[in-house]
Amino acid sequence: MKVTNVEKKEKSTVELTIQVPADEFESAVQKVYLKNRGQIAIPGFRKGKAPRKIIESMYGSGVFYEDAINALYPGAYADAVKEQGLDDVGYPKVEIVEVGKDGLTFKALVSVRPEVKLGQYKGLTAPMDVTEVTEEDVENELKPFINRATRLVSVEREIKEGDTAVIDFEGLNNGVPFEGGTGENYSLEIGSGSFVPGFEEQLVGMRPGQEKDIDITFPEDYVADLAGKAVVFKVKINEVKGAEAPEIDDEFAKDVSEFETLDEFKKDLEEKLAQRYKVNAEQAHEDAIFEQLVEHMECEIPDGMIEVQLDKIMDNYAARLSSQGISVDDYAQMMGMNTATLRASARPAALKQVQMELALEAVSKAENLEAGEAEVKAEITRLAEEYKMEPAQIEAAIPEADLKRDLVYKKASDLVKAEAKVGPAPEKTAKAEEASEAPSEKPKRTRKKKVEAEEPVEE
């Protein structure tokens, strides 16, 4: 391998022209021939016994070139990057310049770690608006408890929205019952939209024991046999059930909580809400601070670096979906997308994660932050306890360099947060306005991603 040219390109990329000598390329071609000759049938020769020259004369002199190139270029590329001392952070774009008896020459566009010009990272200012808890908020927090304590009771009155009707029904298409159109003692919540459109509304006002014919036209996108068909449902109301909510008093509080009085229960809900609002405000403040950190940073991020991060996001996404028995392809189809558009929708998040990593790396260098062996061991112990694994399993799953890097980035993050202030938000620049339009997603730490590969992923 020989690097014949090095040229710096835009957006933190370097183009290398790499030459593989004739003898090395010939050796690769011969290996490909020996590996594949058993699959090639040539008239007059037993399978796998045809000489290479005969095969090349029939299929062309370059019949084995593609496989030989694929076998050679990864190693040649890696050697060239190492020789040039480049910090490769993405996938190369490879272009074949020349291939033949004289060897192989190709160009590789290398994505290198960009130079970062770190702007302000201390004293960043953002508001922290903590929402006040209102009486209405507390009442809304009570609703799930009320709903769970609400029971259905039989009532002798007309059906109204929200009731549950227990019905017998038979659907007829031109007087003939159709498959799936018959049911007995079927419980139907009025207003749930779980039956054919137009059906539930026509039950309103009916009483227990009453019978009625209901005319329905199926939607055009319904099952093929019934799509667009006008049918009749013969319906009998067997029972009407109405929701009976509990009395909201001390007894209710005792039933649904550990408190003796309703006032105590409400007070606890109010305190929990206040804490939630405080946490949300702190998170919004922190997010705004880190948005400013990235905004003040100057660097040209290569596309290859974003693509690597995008792969990590998609792999993590696929693992989470797989744990629920869903493939990425199936999920994309359910969302009216394909895998390409799903991947494209995650690109802004990948960009933000790369920007954050570069910013924290720059802060750690500016502050000479490091992680010692004792800190690494403590982190291994913490992770082992968190994931219920042995420390040796954590060490095997996560390279020490990754652990150290994550610890240093955390120190950098903690420093930025500690130095931040609460105050009016600075005016956004055009760059910040553009970034704010992208979906926000916190960067996933390398170590957690790798441990999750050992454990089932849960939502």
Rosetta blueprint (number, residue, H / E / L):
1 M L
2 K E
3 V E
4 T E
5 N E
6 V E
7 E E
8 K E
9 K E
10 E L
11 K L
12 S L
13 T E
14 V E
15 E E
16 L E
17 T E
18 I E
19 Q E
20 V E
21 P L
22 A H
23 D H
24 E H
25 F H
26 E H
27 S H
28 A H
29 V H
30 Q H
31 K H
32 V H
33 Y H
34 L H
35 K H
36 N H
37 R H
38 G H
39 Q H
40 I L
41 A L
42 I L
43 P L
44 G L
45 F L
46 R L
47 K L
48 G L
49 K L
50 A L
51 P L
52 R H
53 K H
54 I H
55 I H
56 E H
57 S H
58 M H
59 Y H
60 G L
61 S L
62 G L
63 V L
64 F L
65 Y H
66 E H
67 D H
68 A H
69 I H
70 N H
71 A H
72 L H
73 Y H
74 P H
75 G H
76 A H
77 Y H
78 A H
79 D H
80 A H
81 V H
82 K H
83 E H
84 Q L
85 G L
86 L L
87 D L
88 D E
89 V L
90 G L
91 Y L
92 P L
93 K E
94 V E
95 E E
96 I E
97 V E
98 E E
99 V E
100 G E
101 K L
102 D L
103 G E
104 L E
105 T E
106 F E
107 K E
108 A E
109 L E
110 V E
111 S E
112 V E
113 R L
114 P L
115 E L
116 V L
117 K E
118 L L
119 G L
120 Q L
121 Y L
122 K L
123 G L
124 L L
125 T E
126 A E
127 P L
128 M L
129 D L
130 V L
131 T L
132 E L
133 V L
134 T L
135 E H
136 E H
137 D H
138 V H
139 E H
140 N H
141 E H
142 L H
143 K H
144 P H
145 F H
146 I H
147 N H
148 R H
149 A H
150 T L
151 R E
152 L E
153 V E
154 S E
155 V L
156 E L
157 R L
158 E L
159 I L
160 K L
161 E L
162 G L
163 D L
164 T E
165 A E
166 V E
167 I E
168 D E
169 F E
170 E E
171 G E
172 L E
173 N E
174 N L
175 G L
176 V E
177 P E
178 F E
179 E E
180 G E
181 G E
182 T E
183 G E
184 E E
185 N E
186 Y E
187 S E
188 L E
189 E E
190 I L
191 G L
192 S L
193 G L
194 S L
195 F L
196 V L
197 P L
198 G L
199 F L
200 E H
201 E H
202 Q H
203 L H
204 V L
205 G L
206 M L
207 R L
208 P L
209 G L
210 Q L
211 E E
212 K E
213 D E
214 I E
215 D E
216 I E
217 T E
218 F L
219 P L
220 E L
221 D L
222 Y L
223 V L
224 A L
225 D L
226 L L
227 A L
228 G L
229 K L
230 A E
231 V E
232 V E
233 F E
234 K E
235 V E
236 K E
237 I E
238 N E
239 E E
240 V E
241 K E
242 G E
243 A E
244 E E
245 A L
246 P L
247 E L
248 I L
249 D L
250 D H
251 E H
252 F H
253 A H
254 K H
255 D H
256 V H
257 S L
258 E L
259 F L
260 E L
261 T L
262 L H
263 D H
264 E H
265 F H
266 K H
267 K H
268 D H
269 L H
270 E H
271 E H
272 K H
273 L H
274 A H
275 Q H
276 R H
277 Y H
278 K H
279 V H
280 N H
281 A H
282 E H
283 Q H
284 A H
285 H H
286 E H
287 D H
288 A H
289 I H
290 F H
291 E H
292 Q H
293 L H
294 V H
295 E H
296 H H
297 M L
298 E E
299 C L
300 E L
301 I L
302 P L
303 D H
304 G H
305 M H
306 I H
307 E H
308 V H
309 Q H
310 L H
311 D H
312 K H
313 I H
314 M H
315 D H
316 N H
317 Y H
318 A H
319 A H
320 R H
321 L H
322 S H
323 S H
324 Q L
325 G L
326 I L
327 S L
328 V H
329 D H
330 D H
331 Y H
332 A H
333 Q H
334 M H
335 M L
336 G L
337 M L
338 N L
339 T H
340 A H
341 T H
342 L H
343 R H
344 A H
345 S H
346 A H
347 R H
348 P H
349 A H
350 A H
351 L H
352 K H
353 Q H
354 V H
355 Q H
356 M H
357 E H
358 L H
359 A H
360 L H
361 E H
362 A H
363 V H
364 S H
365 K H
366 A H
367 E L
368 N L
369 L L
370 E L
371 A L
372 G L
373 E H
374 A H
375 E H
376 V H
377 K H
378 A H
379 E H
380 I H
381 T H
382 R H
383 L H
384 A H
385 E H
386 E H
387 Y L
388 K L
389 M L
390 E L
391 P H
392 A H
393 Q H
394 I H
395 E H
396 A H
397 A H
398 I L
399 P L
400 E H
401 A H
402 D H
403 L H
404 K H
405 R H
406 D H
407 L H
408 V H
409 Y H
410 K H
411 K H
412 A H
413 S H
414 D H
415 L H
416 V H
417 K H
418 A H
419 E H
420 A L
421 K E
422 V E
423 G L
424 P L
425 A L
426 P L
427 E L
428 K L
429 T L
430 A H
431 K H
432 A H
433 E H
434 E H
435 A H
436 S H
437 E L
438 A L
439 P L
440 S L
441 E L
442 K L
443 P L
444 K L
445 R L
446 T H
447 R H
448 K H
449 K H
450 K H
451 V H
452 E H
453 A L
454 E L
455 E L
456 P L
457 V L
458 E L
459 E L
